């Protein structure tokens, strides 16, 4: 419990931009109950060591409720070993190989290429908030921005980003 309190305090300071983390993105996610499904998916895809590595990374991290909102059975199907490639593609759609703080997103809507280079995201920064349109045209909202890690930054989002046709920036 002390570990969770320490993480909560670190996240609070990180959100305010006043403290640096002494943990990797993987360690922060693994220590936060909001990301148990994401951690299971990252582990099943074999990406935990990558996201614990030197980076630099920006991770758009869906909370458990975002995974629960997917059609019934989707998460269980993706976690099966025979679907590792599809799971990896989806997870890499949530990662940029640069550190992008919320303030780094230009005002308006702009395309960004995640590590899954076959796809693009449309990130909109307006009125102090950030939203991300995925390949299905659905929109995720950054609900917590700028959680600092030793190897990058985490932006907590309320939807799982899914590849598809290119999103139209508006």
N, C-alpha and C positions, 0 to 999 in steps of 0.2 A: 504494500500500500504506500509506503514511503517513496518507492520508486515512481509510482503514478503521480504522487503529489509533486515530486521533483520535476517530472515531465510537464505537468500542468503549469507549474511555475515557469519553467523554461519556455513553454509555448506562449504564455502570457507576456513574458518579457520579449520574446522574439516577435510577436505580433506588434508590439509597440516599437520594435526595431532597436531595442536597447541592449540586447544581450546576444552573444554568439553561443551556438550550441557546441557541445563537446561530443556529439553523436552523429552518426551517418543517417541518411534518409531511412535506411532499412531499420536501424535501431530505434529511431523515433516512432516509426509506424508500428513496429513490433511491441512497443511499450504503451501504445494508445488503444484502448478498447474500441474506439470508433473505426479502427482499420483492420479488424480481425479477418474479414473476408478478403480484403486487398492483400494482406500478408499471406493468407492461404493461397491466393492466386499467384502472387509473385514467387512463392516457394514452389508451387506446382510447375510453374514455367521455367524454373531454374534461374531466375533473375535476381534473387536475393543478394548474391555475392557482387553482382554488377552494381546494384544500387547501394551497396555498402562500400564500393570502390571509390577511387579518388574523384570521380566526377569531372566536370561540373554538370549538375543536373537540375532541371526544374521538373517536379512531379506534380501533376494535377491528380490529387488523391481522392477518389470517391469514398464516402463514408459507407458503413454497412447498409444503411437504409437505401442508398443508391443501388447497391447490388440487389437488395430485396425487392426493389421496384421493377427489376427485369422480369420478363415472362417466367412463369413457374418452370423450374427445372433447368433454366439457362446456366446458372452458376455451377450446378452439379455436373452438367454435361461438359462445360468448359474445363472443369477440373480433372476430367478423365484423361489418362495418359495419351490416348489416341487423338486428343484434341489440343495437344500442347502447342502446335504451330498456330492455331487460331487464337488460343489464349495469349500466346506471346505477342501476336500482332495487335491484339486489343490493348494489352498492357503497354506496349511500346508506343501506342497512340497517345498515352498519358504522360510521356516523358520527352522533354526537350534536352538537347545536349549542351545547353547554355544555362547560366543562372539568370533567370528573368524575374526580377522583383515586380510586384504589382505596379509600381510606379514606372517601370520600364516599358509597359505596353503603351504605345501611342494612343492618344485620344481618337476615338472613332473605331471602325472595324478594319482589321488587318489580318491577312493570312499569315500563319506560322506553320513551319514544317516540324512535326515531332520526329523522334527517332525512326518511327515507322514512316519512311520517306515516300511510300506509295500514296500517302494520305496527307491532307492538310486540315488545320483547324482554323476557324475564324474567331479570333479573340477581339472582343469589343470592350473598350474602356470608356466609360461615360459616367458622369455624375458621381465619381468616387467609387464606382463598382466595376467589377470585371465579370463578363460572361463569355462562355465558350460554346460555339456552335460546332457540332460534330458532323460526320459524313452522312448522318440520317436527317440532318436539319434540326435535330433536337438541341435544346440549349441548357447548358449547365451553368450554375451560378457559383462563383468563388465565394464561399461562406466564411472562410478564414484564410487570409493571405499572409504570405511572408513568414512561414515558420522556418527559421534558419537551421541548417544542418552544416556539418563540416564540409560536405561535398555538394552542397546546393541549397535548394529551397523547396518547400512544399506549399502548394496552394490547395486547400481542402475544397472539394466540389460536391454538389448535391446530386450528381447524375453520373452514370458510367458513360464515358465517351465511346461511341461505336463508329468504326470505319464504314464508309459507304460512298455514295456519289459525293463529289466535292461540295462542301457547304458554300452557300452564297453569302458573302459578306454584305451587310446592308448598311 
